[in-house]
C-alpha cells in the first residue's frame, strides 16, 4: 500500500513538474466594438530566454509557426485575419534561416462578427511551439484552448470539481461461503 501511495505521489509531482516547463502563460479577453463585432485578444506571456514563433512564417523555415483558430460555426464569422503584436526577425543558425518570433509577450487579435445574437461564448485554440535562446532547446508543440464570454469580455475558466462517493471507491462482495482451503476449481494454479 505504501508503494502505491509513493508511486502516485511521485507521478503527480512529475506531471506537475513537466507542466512547469511550458514557459508560457496564456489569457484571453474580448472588447465590444459595436454592431455585433468583437475584438478577441489572446495574450501569451513568455519566460525570459524563450521565444514563440510568428503565425506568418514559412512552414519550410524550420520551427512550427503559431496557429490561431476559432470555432465559428453558424454563430460567428471572422473579419479579416488574426493580427499579431510586434515581432523580431533574426537569423538562427540552428534553422539556417531568418526566423520571426516574439520575445517576452505575444498578443493576437481577431475581430469577429456575431451572427446569432444569443451566442455569448466564442471558443478558439492557439497551437504553438517555443524554444529558448540559451541552448536552442525546443518544446513539442502545445495547445492553449480558450473560451471568451463576449457579454462580459472575460475568459471563461471552467473549474473542475472532483467529487466522489465513498460507495464508488470500492465494491467488495460479501462471500459467506468462501473457503480458501477448499477451492472450487482444483485445476487452476
C-alpha positions as CSV (number, residue, x, y, z in Angstrom):
1,X,0.0,0.0,0.0
2,X,2.9,2.3,0.8
3,X,4.5,1.7,-2.5
4,X,1.2,2.6,-4.4
5,X,0.9,5.8,-2.4
6,X,4.5,6.8,-3.1
7,X,4.2,5.9,-6.8
8,X,1.0,8.0,-7.0
9,X,2.6,11.0,-5.3
10,X,5.8,10.8,-7.5
11,X,3.7,10.5,-10.6
12,X,1.6,13.6,-9.7
13,X,4.8,15.6,-8.9
14,X,6.3,14.5,-12.2
15,X,3.2,15.6,-14.1
16,X,3.1,18.9,-12.2
17,X,6.8,19.4,-12.9
18,X,6.5,18.9,-16.6
19,X,3.6,21.4,-16.7
20,X,6.0,24.0,-15.3
21,X,8.3,23.6,-18.3
22,X,5.8,25.2,-20.7
23,X,7.4,28.7,-20.2
24,X,4.2,30.4,-21.4
25,X,1.2,31.9,-19.6
26,X,-1.9,32.5,-21.7
27,X,-5.0,34.6,-21.2
28,X,-7.9,35.8,-23.4
29,X,-10.5,38.5,-23.3
30,X,-12.7,40.5,-25.7
31,X,-13.8,44.0,-26.4
32,X,-17.2,45.0,-27.8
33,X,-16.7,47.1,-30.9
34,X,-20.4,47.7,-31.5
35,X,-22.7,46.5,-34.3
36,X,-22.2,42.8,-33.2
37,X,-18.5,43.0,-33.7
38,X,-16.0,42.0,-31.0
39,X,-12.2,42.0,-30.8
40,X,-10.9,38.8,-29.2
41,X,-7.5,39.4,-27.6
42,X,-5.2,36.4,-26.8
43,X,-2.1,37.2,-24.8
44,X,0.9,35.0,-24.2
45,X,3.5,35.9,-21.6
46,X,6.8,34.3,-22.5
47,X,9.5,33.5,-19.9
48,X,12.9,35.1,-20.2
49,X,15.2,33.4,-22.8
50,X,12.3,31.7,-24.5
51,X,10.5,32.8,-27.7
52,X,7.3,31.9,-29.6
53,X,7.2,31.9,-33.4
54,X,5.0,34.1,-35.6
55,X,2.0,32.8,-37.4
56,X,3.3,34.3,-40.6
57,X,6.4,32.2,-41.0
58,X,7.0,29.8,-43.8
59,X,6.5,26.1,-42.9
60,X,9.9,25.5,-44.5
61,X,11.7,27.8,-42.2
62,X,12.2,25.1,-39.5
63,X,10.2,25.8,-36.4
64,X,6.5,25.5,-36.5
65,X,4.5,28.7,-36.8
66,X,1.8,29.6,-34.4
67,X,-1.7,28.7,-35.5
68,X,-4.8,30.6,-34.1
69,X,-8.1,29.1,-34.9
70,X,-11.7,29.8,-33.9
71,X,-14.9,27.7,-33.8
72,X,-17.2,30.0,-35.7
73,X,-20.0,27.6,-36.7
74,X,-23.1,29.4,-37.8
75,X,-22.9,31.9,-34.8
76,X,-19.8,33.9,-35.8
77,X,-17.7,34.9,-38.7
78,X,-14.1,36.1,-38.8
79,X,-13.5,39.7,-40.0
80,X,-10.0,39.8,-41.6
81,X,-7.1,37.8,-40.4
82,X,-5.7,37.3,-36.9
83,X,-3.2,40.2,-36.2
84,X,-0.2,39.8,-34.0
85,X,1.9,42.2,-31.9
86,X,5.4,43.3,-32.6
87,X,7.9,40.6,-33.6
88,X,11.6,40.4,-34.2
89,X,13.3,38.7,-37.1
90,X,16.7,37.2,-36.6
91,X,18.9,34.7,-38.3
92,X,19.0,31.5,-36.3
93,X,21.9,29.2,-37.1
94,X,20.1,26.1,-35.8
95,X,17.4,26.6,-38.5
96,X,19.8,28.2,-41.1
97,X,17.1,30.8,-41.8
98,X,15.6,34.2,-40.8
99,X,13.0,33.4,-38.1
100,X,10.2,35.8,-37.0
101,X,9.4,35.4,-33.3
102,X,8.0,37.0,-30.2
103,X,10.1,37.7,-27.1
104,X,8.6,38.5,-23.7
105,X,5.0,38.8,-24.8
106,X,2.8,37.9,-27.8
107,X,-0.6,39.4,-28.5
108,X,-3.0,38.0,-31.1
109,X,-6.2,39.9,-32.0
110,X,-9.1,38.8,-34.2
111,X,-12.2,40.7,-35.0
112,X,-15.3,38.5,-35.1
113,X,-18.9,39.3,-36.1
114,X,-21.7,37.7,-34.1
115,X,-24.4,36.4,-36.4
116,X,-26.6,34.9,-33.7
117,X,-27.4,37.5,-31.0
118,X,-27.9,34.7,-28.4
119,X,-24.4,33.3,-28.9
120,X,-22.3,34.6,-26.0
121,X,-19.1,32.4,-26.0
122,X,-16.5,32.1,-28.7
123,X,-14.1,29.2,-28.5
124,X,-10.7,29.0,-30.0
125,X,-7.2,27.5,-29.9
126,X,-3.6,28.5,-30.2
127,X,-1.2,25.8,-31.4
128,X,2.3,26.9,-30.7
129,X,6.0,25.9,-30.3
130,X,8.5,27.6,-28.1
131,X,12.3,27.5,-28.0
132,X,15.0,29.0,-25.8
133,X,17.9,31.1,-26.9
134,X,20.4,29.7,-24.5
135,X,20.8,26.2,-25.9
136,X,18.3,26.1,-28.7
137,X,16.1,23.6,-26.8
138,X,12.5,23.5,-28.3
139,X,9.5,22.0,-26.6
140,X,7.0,19.9,-28.5
141,X,4.0,21.8,-30.0
142,X,1.3,22.6,-27.4
143,X,-2.2,24.0,-27.4
144,X,-4.0,26.7,-25.4
145,X,-7.7,26.3,-25.8
146,X,-9.8,29.3,-24.7
147,X,-13.4,30.4,-24.3
148,X,-14.4,34.1,-24.1
149,X,-17.7,35.4,-22.9
150,X,-18.5,38.2,-25.3
151,X,-21.0,39.8,-22.9
152,X,-18.5,40.1,-20.0
153,X,-15.4,40.3,-22.1
154,X,-13.7,37.8,-19.8
155,X,-12.2,34.4,-20.3
156,X,-14.4,31.5,-19.3
157,X,-12.5,29.5,-16.8
158,X,-14.1,26.2,-16.0
159,X,-13.4,24.9,-12.6
160,X,-13.1,21.2,-12.3
161,X,-14.5,19.9,-9.0
162,X,-13.7,16.3,-8.2
163,X,-16.5,14.7,-6.3
164,X,-16.6,11.1,-5.2
165,X,-19.0,8.9,-3.4
166,X,-17.3,6.6,-0.9
167,X,-19.5,3.7,-2.1
168,X,-18.0,4.1,-5.6
169,X,-14.4,3.8,-4.3
170,X,-14.6,0.1,-3.9
171,X,-17.2,-2.6,-4.1
172,X,-16.3,-5.6,-2.0
173,X,-18.7,-8.5,-2.4
174,X,-19.8,-10.4,0.7
175,X,-18.8,-14.0,0.3
176,X,-20.4,-16.0,3.1
177,X,-19.4,-19.4,1.6
178,X,-15.8,-18.6,0.8
179,X,-13.4,-21.3,1.9
180,X,-9.8,-20.6,0.8
181,X,-8.7,-24.1,2.0
182,X,-11.1,-25.9,-0.4
183,X,-11.0,-24.2,-3.8
184,X,-13.9,-24.9,-6.2
185,X,-11.5,-25.3,-9.2
186,X,-8.6,-27.6,-8.4
187,X,-7.2,-27.5,-11.9
188,X,-6.3,-23.8,-11.6
189,X,-2.8,-22.9,-10.3
